[in-house]
Amino acid sequence: DYLKIYKFGLGQSPFPVPNKMVKRLQDHAHEKDYMSSRGYQPLREAIAQYLNNKHDLKHFDASNIIVGPGSKELMYHIQ
């Protein structure tokens, strides 16, 4: 018997980085501290609030949310 293998490696985005984002990255390049492996806390809180409001739920909070740069890293974190 063979197992089905799913390929999540889609590669780099074909879309250019918006100039506004490039400027923000340049402005903050001197900040070299590591971020939490679960992602940026204010963003996780905003996502939880959005999900709770959109679906009229109350059980999502930042501890239920992870944010990352791509599918490979996120798949690693949820193992």
BAROZA-959299 format. One record per atom (N, C-alpha, C): residue number from 1; atom name; z negated, x, y. Coordinates in pm, 1 decimal. Each point is the difference from the previous one (the first is absolute). Layout:
<sites>
nr; atom; zz; xx; yy
NUM; CA; Z; X; Y .
...
</sites>
This chain:
<sites>
nr; atom; zz; xx; yy
1; N; 0.0; 83.7; -119.8 .
1; CA; 0.0; -83.7; 119.8 .
1; C; 0.0; 87.3; 125.0 .
2; N; 71.5; -46.4; 98.5 .
2; CA; 8.4; 72.4; 126.4 .
2; C; -73.3; -76.1; 108.3 .
3; N; -60.1; 73.8; 90.7 .
3; CA; -65.0; -61.0; 115.6 .
3; C; 99.0; -7.2; 114.9 .
4; N; -5.3; -106.7; 75.4 .
4; CA; 85.5; -11.1; 117.3 .
4; C; -61.5; 84.7; 111.9 .
5; N; 80.1; 82.6; 64.1 .
5; CA; -46.1; 86.9; 108.2 .
5; C; 58.0; -50.9; 130.8 .
6; N; -86.0; -20.0; 97.0 .
6; CA; 42.0; -46.1; 132.0 .
6; C; 6.1; 118.0; 95.2 .
7; N; 107.3; 12.1; 73.4 .
7; CA; 16.4; 109.5; 95.0 .
7; C; -41.6; -49.6; 139.1 .
8; N; -106.3; 59.7; 53.6 .
8; CA; -46.7; -36.6; 133.3 .
8; C; 42.1; 102.5; 105.1 .
9; N; 59.7; 108.4; -40.5 .
9; CA; 39.7; 104.4; 93.3 .
9; C; 129.2; -35.1; 71.0 .
10; N; -12.6; -65.5; 112.9 .
10; CA; 118.4; -41.9; 73.6 .
10; C; 50.1; 106.2; 96.3 .
11; N; -76.9; 105.0; 19.3 .
11; CA; 43.1; 106.7; 90.4 .
11; C; -33.8; -30.8; 144.1 .
12; N; 57.1; 80.3; 86.7 .
12; CA; -26.5; -15.3; 142.4 .
12; C; 73.3; -120.3; 57.7 .
13; N; -56.9; -54.4; 104.1 .
13; CA; 61.2; -113.4; 68.6 .
13; C; 129.7; 43.5; 68.5 .
14; N; 103.0; -83.2; -7.9 .
14; CA; 125.6; 32.7; 68.0 .
14; C; -4.0; -34.8; 149.0 .
15; N; -109.6; -59.6; 45.3 .
15; CA; -9.5; -45.0; 138.2 .
15; C; -59.3; 108.4; 89.6 .
16; N; 51.0; 15.7; 121.2 .
16; CA; -55.6; 100.3; 92.1 .
16; C; -139.3; -40.7; 47.3 .
17; N; -80.5; 99.4; 32.7 .
17; CA; -133.2; -26.7; 54.8 .
17; C; 17.0; -44.7; 145.0 .
18; N; -57.6; -115.2; 38.2 .
18; CA; 13.7; -47.1; 138.4 .
18; C; -56.5; 100.6; 100.4 .
19; N; 64.5; 13.5; 114.7 .
19; CA; -42.5; 95.8; 102.5 .
19; C; -144.8; -20.7; 42.9 .
20; N; -43.5; -124.6; 7.4 .
20; CA; -138.4; -30.0; 37.8 .
20; C; -97.3; 62.8; -101.3 .
21; N; 36.1; -5.6; -127.6 .
21; CA; -84.6; 58.2; -104.3 .
21; C; 1.4; 152.5; 8.4 .
22; N; 115.5; 58.5; 25.0 .
22; CA; 11.0; 145.6; 14.6 .
22; C; -90.5; 47.1; 112.7 .
23; N; 1.3; -70.2; 112.9 .
23; CA; -83.4; 35.4; 116.0 .
23; C; -147.8; -5.9; -36.7 .
24; N; -41.1; -106.0; -71.5 .
24; CA; -141.2; -12.6; -39.5 .
24; C; -40.4; 113.3; -95.4 .
25; N; 89.1; 35.6; -91.5 .
25; CA; -28.8; 111.2; -91.3 .
25; C; -15.2; 130.8; 76.2 .
26; N; 86.4; 23.0; 99.4 .
26; CA; -9.5; 120.4; 82.0 .
26; C; -130.7; 1.6; 79.0 .
27; N; -37.7; -114.2; 55.0 .
27; CA; -122.7; -8.7; 79.6 .
27; C; -125.0; 29.4; -82.4 .
28; N; 4.7; -27.2; -129.3 .
28; CA; -119.5; 14.2; -84.3 .
28; C; 11.9; 112.0; -103.2 .
29; N; 100.0; 85.6; 13.5 .
29; CA; 20.4; 108.3; -97.1 .
29; C; -118.7; 96.2; -5.8 .
30; N; -74.6; 12.5; 109.1 .
30; CA; -114.8; 91.3; 2.5 .
30; C; -117.8; -52.6; -82.4 .
31; N; 0.1; -128.8; -32.9 .
31; CA; -107.6; -58.6; -80.7 .
31; C; 30.7; 27.8; -146.2 .
32; N; -78.4; 88.1; -60.3 .
32; CA; 33.4; 43.8; -134.8 .
32; C; -104.3; -36.8; -104.5 .
33; N; -89.1; -92.8; 32.0 .
33; CA; -99.3; -43.1; -98.0 .
33; C; 66.7; -89.6; -104.6 .
34; N; -51.0; 6.9; -121.3 .
34; CA; 52.9; -84.0; -105.8 .
34; C; -46.1; -144.2; 19.0 .
35; N; 89.3; -90.9; -31.3 .
35; CA; -33.0; -141.4; 3.4 .
35; C; -58.7; -38.5; -136.2 .
36; N; -72.4; -108.5; -1.8 .
36; CA; -52.9; -51.9; -125.5 .
36; C; 114.7; -21.9; -98.4 .
37; N; -22.3; 28.8; -127.1 .
37; CA; 104.6; -20.2; -100.6 .
37; C; 32.2; -148.2; -18.6 .
38; N; -87.2; -87.9; 46.4 .
38; CA; 25.1; -144.2; -9.0 .
38; C; 81.2; -51.1; 118.3 .
39; N; 21.3; 85.2; 100.4 .
39; CA; 80.3; -39.9; 115.0 .
39; C; -82.6; -18.8; 125.3 .
40; N; 68.7; -25.1; 109.1 .
40; CA; -60.0; -14.4; 132.8 .
40; C; -84.3; -127.4; 5.9 .
41; N; -131.1; 16.8; 21.0 .
41; CA; -95.2; -111.5; -6.5 .
41; C; 37.2; -117.3; 91.7 .
42; N; 30.7; 21.0; 128.8 .
42; CA; 36.7; -115.6; 84.1 .
42; C; 123.6; -74.5; -51.3 .
43; N; 94.1; 70.9; -58.1 .
43; CA; 117.5; -66.4; -56.6 .
43; C; -38.4; -81.3; -122.7 .
44; N; -83.9; 55.0; -85.3 .
44; CA; -45.9; -72.9; -118.9 .
44; C; -75.9; -125.8; 39.0 .
45; N; -81.9; 9.3; 104.0 .
45; CA; -73.9; -117.5; 48.0 .
45; C; 95.8; -105.5; 54.6 .
46; N; 101.7; 43.6; 74.3 .
46; CA; 97.8; -94.1; 56.4 .
46; C; 79.7; -68.6; -110.5 .
47; N; 36.3; 73.5; -104.3 .
47; CA; 73.6; -59.3; -112.0 .
47; C; -86.8; -104.1; -70.7 .
48; N; -125.8; 33.0; -23.4 .
48; CA; -90.7; -95.2; -65.1 .
48; C; -15.3; -126.5; 84.3 .
49; N; -15.9; 17.1; 129.6 .
49; CA; -13.5; -116.4; 89.5 .
49; C; 126.7; -84.9; -3.5 .
50; N; 116.5; 65.9; 3.0 .
50; CA; 127.2; -71.6; -5.6 .
50; C; 10.5; -81.3; -129.7 .
51; N; -30.7; 63.2; -114.3 .
51; CA; 9.1; -70.0; -128.1 .
51; C; -96.1; -118.1; -6.5 .
52; N; -121.9; 19.6; 48.7 .
52; CA; -97.2; -109.4; 0.3 .
52; C; 46.5; -115.9; 87.8 .
53; N; 53.4; 32.2; 117.9 .
53; CA; 45.6; -105.2; 91.8 .
53; C; 125.7; -69.6; -52.2 .
54; N; 94.7; 76.7; -49.4 .
54; CA; 127.9; -56.1; -45.9 .
54; C; -18.4; -93.8; -118.6 .
55; N; -88.8; 36.7; -89.7 .
55; CA; -16.8; -76.9; -123.8 .
55; C; -130.2; -80.2; -1.2 .
56; N; -66.7; -9.2; 114.6 .
56; CA; -125.9; -74.7; 11.9 .
56; C; -100.0; 42.9; -107.6 .
57; N; -16.4; 130.7; -11.5 .
57; CA; -92.0; 57.6; -97.5 .
57; C; -110.1; 75.3; 72.6 .
58; N; -104.3; 36.2; -70.9 .
58; CA; -108.8; 76.7; 60.0 .
58; C; -41.0; 119.8; -84.4 .
59; N; 73.2; 29.6; -108.6 .
59; CA; -46.5; 106.0; -89.5 .
59; C; 64.0; 136.4; 22.5 .
60; N; 99.5; 11.2; 86.9 .
60; CA; 57.9; 131.7; 27.1 .
60; C; -82.6; 73.0; 104.1 .
61; N; -29.5; 126.5; -26.0 .
61; CA; -56.5; 86.9; 103.1 .
61; C; 62.3; 138.0; -17.1 .
62; N; -31.0; 90.1; 88.9 .
62; CA; 64.2; 131.8; 0.9 .
62; C; -17.5; 74.1; -132.6 .
63; N; -107.8; -28.2; -72.5 .
63; CA; -21.5; 68.7; -127.9 .
63; C; 98.9; -45.4; -107.2 .
64; N; 67.3; -112.6; 21.6 .
64; CA; 101.2; -49.4; -94.5 .
64; C; 139.9; 51.6; 31.5 .
65; N; 15.4; 74.3; 107.9 .
65; CA; 131.0; 39.5; 50.0 .
65; C; 14.1; 152.0; -4.6 .
66; N; 115.1; 48.4; -47.6 .
66; CA; 32.7; 141.9; 13.8 .
66; C; 134.3; 10.6; 70.7 .
67; N; 14.0; 102.2; 81.8 .
67; CA; 122.2; 22.8; 76.2 .
67; C; 42.5; 143.9; -25.3 .
68; N; 126.8; 20.8; -28.8 .
68; CA; 46.9; 134.5; -27.8 .
68; C; 143.0; 20.7; 43.9 .
69; N; 47.6; 122.8; -14.3 .
69; CA; 132.9; 35.7; 48.2 .
69; C; 114.2; -40.6; -92.8 .
70; N; -29.9; -41.4; -121.1 .
70; CA; 108.6; -36.3; -89.6 .
70; C; -50.0; -46.7; -135.1 .
71; N; 91.2; -50.1; -80.1 .
71; CA; -37.3; -62.0; -126.6 .
71; C; -62.4; 98.7; -99.0 .
72; N; 47.5; 123.4; -4.0 .
72; CA; -54.4; 94.2; -98.6 .
72; C; -147.3; 27.1; 24.3 .
73; N; -36.1; 27.9; 124.2 .
73; CA; -139.8; 26.8; 29.7 .
73; C; -86.2; -123.8; -23.1 .
74; N; 50.0; -116.4; 38.5 .
74; CA; -77.4; -122.8; -19.9 .
74; C; -18.8; -31.4; -147.5 .
75; N; 101.7; 23.6; -81.8 .
75; CA; -14.3; -21.7; -143.9 .
75; C; -107.2; 91.6; -57.1 .
76; N; -6.5; 123.0; 49.3 .
76; CA; -103.0; 93.6; -44.3 .
76; C; -139.2; -52.5; 35.9 .
77; N; -14.9; -52.8; 122.2 .
77; CA; -131.8; -44.1; 46.1 .
77; C; -52.3; -122.3; -73.2 .
78; N; 88.2; -85.0; -49.6 .
78; CA; -48.9; -121.8; -64.2 .
78; C; -21.9; 16.1; -150.4 .
79; N; 24.7; 118.3; -53.1 .
79; CA; -21.0; 21.8; -143.6 .
79; C; -146.6; -5.4; -35.4 .
</sites>
